[in-house]
Amino acid sequence: MKTTKTMIRLLFFCLLSLNITAQNIDVINLKCESKNNPEGITKARPSFSWTFIGDSISTEQGGFRIMMATSIEKLKYPDLWDTGPTSKSETGSYQYLGEPLKSQQKVYWRVTVWGNNRGVKHSEPAWFTMGDIKNPETPFAPPVLKQENGITKITIHNEDEGRIFEGIGGVSAGASTDLLYDYKNPYQSHILDLLFKPKFGAAFQHLKVELGGGENSTCGSEPSHAITREELKNPVSRGYEFWFMKEAKNRNPNMILEYLPWSFPGYLKENIYTKESAEYFVTFLDVAKRDWDLDIDWVAAAENENYTDRDWLVNDVRPLLDARGYKNVKIQGPDDNSGDWQIFEELEKDAEFNNVIKAAGYHYVTGREFNENMVNGRGRPTTEKAKASGTPLWASEDWSWTGKDWGGAGALNLARIYNKFYIRDKITKTLIWAPIGSIYKSVTWDKAGAMKANSPWSGYYEVWPTIWATAHTTQFTEPLNWQYLDAACGLFDKNTYKGSCVTLKEKNGSQWSMIICTEDAETIEVEIKKGLSESEVHVWKSNEKEQFVQQQSITPINGSFTLQLDPKSIYSLTTTTGQQKGGYDIPEETPFPLPYKEDYEGLKPNDLPKYHSDQTGSFVIAKKEDGTNCLKQINPEQGYDWMRVYRRSNIKPNTLIGDVNWKNYTCSVDVFIDGGNVELGGRVTSSYIKGYRFMLAKNGAWKLSFHKKMLAEGTIEDFNGTIWHNLKLRLKDKTIEAFVDEKPITKITHKAEKGYVMLGSSYDLNLFDNLEITP
């Protein structure tokens, strides 16, 4: 009997194990030219495929990434080919678009797949060996500056050819600019000057903003201008991106503006490439013009890092833009995260599509190896076909690191990347994420940005070295009015992009500028040919110790001069004037004010509440029946999450406020439950609501949980769900108490944590008012 029971038990666990295995997606059968681990491949660009095995949750492939390298170890940061994450369901065949392969070379590769309803799987490494390649390709060799006797000789010609410079800019998206909106003047104005004022700070020349969709888009969520189908007929100005564009334009009338969506409201699911979504895109322009008198230059008609749709662009978006008076608004695409610049394979064969796309932008061309060797990594370079197309090429979102660092992946690295993108890729516009980090501590990517401003209650902000690394290009050039001089662009050493020089001139003038990054000490001799200014050359320098310091100017003799350069530095040489290292007195940083009260008065409907940071959903100012203000969650349903394939969605609409280091405090808020449930949270540390959550439903059911773990639950008898109620949490060391209308509901003992106050809601139009936080 005992043996029989043991066998039954073993059989049960075996079946359970099989069932668990069946629930996991897999990727197998990796093939090169339809063979497993073949030898003797003779095609210069072979093709690849694999088999995707789904499960009950994800029955189909939702995306993939191919990585190829010269060793298994290098597959982490591929040195041959990296498609980047794609959102394609096909499992092949895909043609190789990486570095030219060599005869007899062994290549290692793997595929990562995502299910169409999440879930990820990395394949085991596969490999193939090249034979004698038919029609082998010559690898790209970067231009190297001429050297004689240890001196680098650079000659600048007025007649030299080169692409038109299109600017350096920032991407305000993923809620990265959230808290800047809450700063008071003069500090808010000071920060904006440092970002956008020409010849003052970073002097960003291009600003791309998020077309908010109400779902988490990285560090939080941004509200939509048309959260419902009814609003599409009369769109609403919400969020801070319109304001941010206006402030940028106020400081620089020549600011180039663009927008791109990350998520979409629920009514646009499941196909976001329809006539209705084209209308959604175009009405953003209507709001910009109607309410802010803004003319936006570019639309990235796609979904962030999820490619785009050719027929939609050609048949819906472009015709609607033209019909609505936006013929001057150009389309940039695909704003994808893939690394093979695949769109040029399509544009080459499709004149109609090619006519619609006026610039091609890809993300993270430099790759994601965030260290000092990042600039030497292969990343995701432009293809020869892309360069030969004549279409402007952009790094439309790149870098994404902390501007506080000088070394590593920081400021010096970014200046080197700006140069590299033109020298290697003929990229003429680079946009970094983010121009400023204005998000709460502990929220995703809280350290990213060229500078920091996340203390609006004190006015404190930090100006980081990356501001000045960017100024070395932006304060010495002008988009569309300056061009590169190819013969005066190149590397000091063919083996590294750490030392480089790019030279630009006015299109219709004689002024010129040179931006140099060094790794080692260098001596340069510059010869200026006829037609270019031989006037005084002004020199600006940055190194780890000091950034953007003007040096002694140089007077050329007979059209030439010599200059010695220090290692690990950035230099700008120019015949232009007016540059400055702008700055203001910065107030001291103070903690979030406690006690704190917020009644949401003094703001207009649809405005953002002060110091709140929406992580999912949209919490905006609304009017109550008595004419006073309250806070309203306005997303009526879950929207279309841009990371739906690669990660889990956030738990529910929620907004954070306060200080991540708060431990012992009491928080309370009045609530009106229109539907579903509301939450008051304490000691919350992230956008995924890791903290204490007190939830109350419209029928009186309540729950107290920590993250997703249930701690207590019950139902309030004779609960009236049609009136306002007050929720309160008291957190004292390990004691957690919850109240409704001042009546004790539950008291528990649990671990002591720290974190923000959180307001949460189901996807219903629930209301909040009279938030109060006390020690």
N, C-alpha and C positions, 0 to 999 in steps of 0.2 A: 504493500500500500504506500509506504513511504517513498519507494522508488518511483511508483507511478505518479505520485504528487510532484516529485522532483522533476520528472520528465515533462509533465504538463506545464510546470512552472518555467522550465527551460524553453519549451516550445512557445509559450506565451511571450517570453522575452525575445526570442528569435523573430517571431512575427512582428513584435513591436519595433525591433531594430530594423526590419525590412520596411516597415511602414514609415519610420523616420527617414530612412534612406530615400524612399520614394518621394518624400516631401522636399528634398533638396534639389535645386536646379544644378545642372552640370554642363560642362563644355568639354567635348572629347573629339577624337578623330581629326586632329589638326593636319591639314594637307597643303603641300606646296606642289603646284602643278598636278593636282589630283593624286599625289602620292604621299605616304607617311614617311617622314625623315628621308627624303630622296638624296641621292648623290648625283653629281654630274649635270646640274641644271645649267643650260646654256643661254637661256633668255636673260637679257639685261634687266628686265622688269617682270619677274614671274608673278603668278597669281596664287591666291590663298583662300582656303575655305575651312570650315569646321562644322561640327554637329552640336546643336543646342538641344539639351534635354530639359523640358519644363517640369513643373510640378503642379499641384492642384491650385496653388495661389497664382503662379505666373506660368501660364501655359505657353507663352511665346516669348521670344527674345525681345527685350525692349531697348537694348543698346549694346555696344561693344567697344573694345579698345584693343588694337593690335600693337604690340611692342616687339622691336627687333634690335639685337645688339651683337657685338662681337664676342661677348662672353655671357654666361648665365648671370654673373654678378652685376653686369651692367644693364640688365633688363629693368632694374629699378629706375634708372635714368637712361633710357635707350640712346645709344650713340649712332644707330643706323636709321631707325624709323619709329615714329610714335604717332599713331593716328589721333591720339587724344580720345576722350570719351565721345562717342557718337550716339545718336538716338535711332539707329537703323535696325530694322528687324531681320534683314537678309543676312545669311550666314556665308555669303560668298557667291561667286568668286570676286575678290578684291585685288586689284593690281598694285604691285609694289610701287611706291612713290617716294622712297627714301633716298639715302645717299647712294651714289653709283657703286654697284657691287664689283668685286674683283674676282678674276678667275682663281679657282682653287680655294676661295674663301669659305669658311664655315660660319654659318649664321644661326644664332639661337633666337627663338621667338616664342611668345605665349599670347594668349587671348584672354581678356577679362570680359565677361558677359554680365548683363543685368536682365532680370526678368521684367516683363511688361507691367508687373505689379510688385516691383521691388524684389530684392534678393540678388546677391552677387556671387560670382564664382570665378576663380582664377584657374586657368588650365595648367596642367603640368607643362614644363618647357618642352618644346619640340626643336628640331633643327633641320637644316638642309645644307648641302655642300655644293658650291658652284663648280662647274667644269670649265671648259674653255668657252668664254662668253662670246657669242656672236654679236658683233657691233657694240663693243664695250663703250661705256660713257666716261667722259673725263670729269672728274670731280671739280667742284667750284674751288678756285684758288683766290683768296682775298687779295686786293691790291696792297702792295707793300711800298712804303715811302722810300724814295731813293736815299742811299747813304754813301758817304765818302769820308774815309778817315775818321769814323766815329761821329760824324755830323750828319744829321738828317736834313736833306735839301728839299724844300717845298717851294714850288713855283706856282703862282696864281695868275691865271690868264682871264682877261675879260671875255674872250671868245670861247672859253671852255664850256663844254656841254654838261648838263646835269639836270636832275628832276627838280620840279618846283617843290619847295618846302611848304608843308600844309599845317604844321603846328605841333605843339606839345599840349596835352590837355589832361583832364581828369574825368573819371566816371563817378558820378554821385548816384549810388544805387545800393540796394540791399539794406536800406535804412542807415547807411553810413554817415549821413549828414544830420541825423535826427536831432541831437541836442543843440546844435548850432542855432536852430530856429528859436530856441528859448533864451539865448543870450540877450542881454540888454545893451543898448548903446551907452558909452562909445565903444565897448569891447567887441560887440558884434561887428560893427563897422570896421574896426581895426583888423579883425580876422579876415574879413572879406577883402580888405585892401591887400593884405599879405598874400591872398590867393590869386586875385584877379587884376589888381591895379598894374598897368604897364610900367615897366622899369622901376618896380618898387619891391616886390617879393618874388614869389614863384611866377607871377605874371602868366598864369595858364591862359592859353589862347583858344582852347576848345573845351566845351563843357557838354558832356553827354549825361543825361539824367534818366532815371527809371520812370517808365510809364507804369505807375502803381497798379497792382491787381488785388491787393488786400490779403495776400498770402505771404508767408515768410519767404524772403528772397535772399537772405544770407544772415544779416545781423538783426533782422526784424522784418516788419511788413510796412508797406506804404499804401495808402488808400487810393482807390480808383476814382477817376473823374466820372465814371458811369458804372456804378456797382450793380445796377439792375438794368434790364432791358428798357424799362420805362425811362430811366435816366439818360439812356442813349439819345433820346429825343431832345433832352435839355440837360446837357452835361454840366457838372459842378466842379468848381475849382477847389481841390482838396490837397492836403499835404503841404510840403515845403519846396518841392522841385520847381514849381512855377516861380515862387519867390526867389529861389536860389538863382535861377536863370536871369531873372530881372536884375538882381543885385550884381551879377557878373557883367551883364550888359551895361548897367549904369557906370561901371568902372572902366569898361573897355567896349565902346560901341561896335568894335570890329570882332567881338567875341563870336565864335562859330558855335552854334547850338545844334543839339541832336537828342533823340530819345529812342529808348528801346524797352520793351516789356520783359519782365521776368515771369510773372504769373498773370493769370486772367480771371475775371469774375466767373462764377459758376455757370451763368447762362450761356457762356461761349463754349462750354464743353460739349462734346468731346473733340470735335474738329475745330481747331482754332484758325484754320485757313478757309474762311468763308467770306461772302459778301458782308455779312454782319460784322465780322471781325475787322474787315477793311474799314467799315464805318467807324468802328471803335478806335482804330488808329487815327483816322482823319479828324474825329471830333476832339482829340487831344490838341490838335492845331487850332481848332475853333476856340477852345477855352484859353489857350495861350494868347491868341489875338484879341478875343473879346474882353477878357478880364485883366490882361497884363500888357497888352500892346506889344506882344513879342512875335517876331517873325523867326520861326525855326528853320534852320538850313537843311538839316538831314533827318531822315527817319531810317532807323535800322529796322526794316520791315521783316521781322523774324521773331523767334522766341530765343531769349538769351541762351547761347551755347547749345541750341537744339535745331540748328540749321533753319531752313525756310522752305517755301514752296514756289516753284517756278510759275505754275499756272496762276496761282493766286496773285503774285506780283504783277504779272503781265496783264491778266484779264480783269483783276479787281482793284488792286491798290493803286497802280499807276493811273488807270483811267479815272478813278474816283478823286485822286489828288488833283488831276487836271481839271475835272469838272467842277470842283469846289474852289477853284482859284488858287491852287497851290502848285502851279507848274514849276515854280522855282525851287520847290522842296525836292531834294535829290534822295535817291534810295541807295543806301549802303548795305551790303550783305556779304556773307550770311551771318556775320557776328557769331561764328561758331567756335567751339573749343577743340575742334579736330585739327590735326596738324598737317594735313596733306594738301590744303588749298584746292580741294576737290572741285570747287565751283568753276575753276578754269577749264576743267574737262568738259563741263556743260556749256559754258559760254563760247568755247571754241566752235561748237557745232550748232549754236542757236543764236542767230543774229538778233532775234526779237528779245530774247532774254538778255543778251549782251547790251542791248540798247537801254534797257531798264536799269541795270546795275552800273552806277556811276563811280563806285569805289568798292573795293573788296577788303573787308576787315575780318581778322581772325584774332582769337584770344591766346595769350600766353605763348607767343612765338618764341620767347626766350626759355620756355620750359618752366618747371616747378622745382628745380634743384636749388633751394634757398640757402646758398652759402657763397663764399668769395669766388668760387669757380663757376658760378652760375653763368657769367658772361661767356665762358668758354664752352658751355654745354651746347649740344646740338639743338635742343629745343624742337621747334617746329618751323623750320626755315621756309621761305617762299620758294616755289619751284621756278625752274627756268621758263616754263610756260607762263607763269604768272608775271614774271619780269618782262617777258617779250610782249605781253598783251597790250601794254600801254595804259591799262587801267590803274588808277591810283591805288597803292597798296598801303594798308594801315595795320598797325598793331592796336586793335580797337579796344583791348583791355589787357593790361600786362602788369608785371612786377608784383603787386599785392604783398607788400611787406611793411615793416615798421620804418618810418622815416627817421626814427631816433638814432639808428645805427649809422656810423660812417663806414665801417668795414663790413665784412661779411656780405650779405645780400643788400646792404643799405645804400647810402647816398652815393658813394663812389661807384658802386656797382651799377646803379641806375644811370648815372652819367655815361658810363661805358656802354650800357645797353642802348641809350639814345644814339650814340655814334655807330654802334655795331649794326643797328637795324638799317641804316642807310648803306654802310659799307658792304655788308653781306647781302641784305635782302631788298635793297632799293625801296624800303619803307619810308614814307615821307611824313607820316603822322603817327605819333605814339600817344595813347591814352592810358594813364595809370589808375588803378583802383587801390586806394581812394585818394582824392585830393586832400581830404581831411577826415580824421577819425573822431566822430562826435557820437559815440555810443557808450553805454554804461560798461563799466568793468565787468568782466567775466562773461559777457555776451560773446558769441562767436566772432572771431576776428577783431577783438576789441583793441588790438595793438596796431592794426594796419592803418596806413595813411601817411601823407607827406608831412602833416602836422597834427596836433591833438587839441581838441576843444570839447571836453566832456564835463565841465563844471560850470554850467550857466548861472547857478545861484551865486557863485563868487566872482565870475568874470574871468577866471584863470584859464590860460591856454598855454601851449608849448609850441615854439617855433623850432622845428627840427632841421638837421642838416640837409635833408632831401629837398626842402624848399629852395635852398641855395644851389644845390646840384642841378635842379631844374632851371633856376635863373641863369645858369651859365649858357643855356641855349636860348631861353625865351626872351631874356632882356637884350639879346644881341641880334635878333631876327624878327621878321614879320611874316606870318602865314600868307601865302599866295603872292607876296611881293618880293620874296627872296628865293634864290635857287642855289642848289648845290653845285660846286665846281668839282667834277669827278676826278680830274687829274691831281687835285690837292686834297683828296680824301683817301685815307689808307691806314695801314698798321705800321708800327715801328718794328714789330717782329712778326713774321708770318705764322708763328706758332701760338699766338695769343691775341685775344681782343682786349686785353687789359690796358694796352698802350695803343692809342689811336688818335687820329685827327680828322675832323671834317671841316671843310671851308665852304662858306656861302657868300653870295653877293646880292645886292639889290638887282632886281630884274632890269630896271630901266635907270640905273644909277651907277655910281662908282664906289659906293661904300661897301665894305666887306667885313666879315667876322670869321674867326677861326676858333673852334672848340676842341681842346686837346685834353685827353686823359693819359696819365702816365702810370706805369708800373715801376720802371727804373728811372734813374736820372737820365735826361736826354739833353742834347744840344741841337737846336734847330737853326737853320739859316733860311730865311724867307726872302724870295725874290718876287717883286711886284712888277708885273708887266704893264705896258701902256693901256690906258683906259680905266684902270683901277686907281683909287685914291692912294697917294703916297704921303698923305698927311700924317700927323702924329698918331701912333698906335697906342691905344689904351689897354692896359693889362689888368685882369682880375684873376684872383687865385683863391682856391679852397684846398684845405687839407684837413686832416683829422683834428688838428688843434684849433684852427680858425677857418671860417667859411666866408666866402665872397668878400675878400679884402682887395681894395684897389692897390696895385703896385706902381712903381715908377713907370711913366710912359716912355715910349721909344720913338725917336725920330729917325726914320729911314734915311740912309745915305746912299744916293744914286739908286734909289728904288729897292734897297735891300737892308736887312738887319739880322742880327744873330741874338739868340736868347737861350739861356740855360734854364732847364726845367727840373724841378725837384721830383723825386719819386712819389708815387701814390697821391697824386694831386690832380686837380682839375684847373684848367686855364681857359680863359676867354680873351682873345686878342681881337681888337676891333678899331675901326676908324669912326664908329658912331659914338655919340655922347649921351649923357642923361641917365645912365645906369646908377642905381643906388641900392644900398642895403637898408631897406626901409625897416622901421620898427617903432614900437610904442612901449610905454611903461605898462607892465603886466601886473595886475593885482595878485596878492597872495591867494593860494588855494585854501578854501575852507570846506569843512564837511557839509553834506546835505543838511539843511536846517531842520532841527528837531527840538520841540514839537513842530508838527506841520499840519496845516489845514488847507483844504481846497474845496471851494464851493462852485468853481467853474464859471463864476460871473466875470463880466468884463470882456468876454470873447464873443465872436460872431458864430452863428450856426455853421457847421462844417469845418470850423477851425480846429486845430490840434490843441489838446490840453497841455498845460505847462508841465514840463519835467516827466511826462509819461513817455514810455518807449514801447510801442506796440510790437509784439513779437509775432503774432498771427492775428488776423482779423483787422478791423478798423474801428477805433474808438475816437469819436469826434463830438464836438459840442452840439447840443440840440436844445430845443425849447420844451419846457414842460407846459402842462395845461394852464398853470398860473402865470406863465410868461417868464419865469426864471429859467436859468440855464441848468443843464445837467450833462452827463456824459452818456453817449449812446454807442452801442456796438451795432454797426449798420450792415455787416455782411449777412445776407439772408440765407446763404448756403455756402458750403465749402467750395472754394474756387479751384482753378487749374494750377497746380503746384509745379513750378518749372523743374524741381528736382524730384518729381514724382517717381521717376524710374530708379534714381540712384540712392535715395534715402527715404526714411519714413517721414510722414507729414508731422507737423507739430500737433500737440494734443488737441488744442481747441483755441479759439480766439482768446488772447490774453495780453495784458499790458503791464509793464513793470514800472516801479517808481521807488526812489529812495537810495539806499546805500547797501552794497553787497556785504559790508562788514557789520551791519546791524544784527544784534543778537537778542537782547531783551527789550521788548516794546509791545505796545498795544495798538492795534489798527482797527478802524471801524469804517463802515460805509453804508449809506442808505441805498437800497436796491428796489427796482420795480421789475418784476419778472414777466415780461411780455410772453415768453414761451421758453420751454426747455428748462435751463438752470443757469444760475450765476455762481461765481466763486469769489471768495476773499482768501488770498494766500499770504503767508508769511515765511520769512527765511528762504525765499526762492532764489536760486543761484543761476538759473539759465533759462533760455527761451523754451526749454522743454519742461518747464514747471517742476523742477526738482526742488521740492520744499513742502511745507505744510499747506494743505488745500482744504478749505471748508466750503462745501458745495450745498446749495439750497435749491430745490426744484419747485416748480410752480404748484405742485400738489402737496408741498410741505415735507417731502422726503429730504433728508440731509445725510451727508457723508463727511467724515474727516479722514483724510488720507495723507500719507507722505509719499510724494511722487505718485506712483501708481499703486502703492501698498495701502490697503484699507486698514484704518486704525479703529474707527467706530462708525456706526450708522444707525439711523432710526427715522421716525416720522413724527412731525409735530401734529398733535391732535387739533381738529377744528381750525386748520390753517386757512387763512383767507389769501388766496393767490392773486386777488385783484387790487390790492393796495400796496403802498410802500412799506418796506420793512428795513430794519437795521441789522447788519451782520457785524460781529466783533470777534477778533482773535486776540487772546492775551498769551504772550510767549515769555516765560520766565524760566531761565535755565532749562531743565528737562520737563517742566510742566507746561502743557498746552491746553488752553481753555477756549471753548467756542460758545458764543451767545447769539441769540436772535431776539431783537427788541428788548435787550438788556436781561433777558431770562437765560440762565445757564442751560446749555444743551448737552455738553459733554466736557469731561476733564480727564486727560490722560497723561501718562509719563512716557517720554520718548527721548531719543538722543537730542543733545543740544547742537543746533546748527546756527548758521548766520545767513543773512540774505535779504533780498528786496521784499517790498510789499507787492502783491499781484492782484489785479482785478481780472476775472475771467468770465467767459460767457459761452453758452452754446451758440450755434449759428442762428441766433434769434435777435430781435431788436430790443435787447434788454437795456435798462437805464441804471445809472449810478450817480450818486450825489453825496456831497458833504463828507468827503474823505477826511479822516483825521488819524494822525499817527502821533503817539505820545511815548515818552520813555517809560 
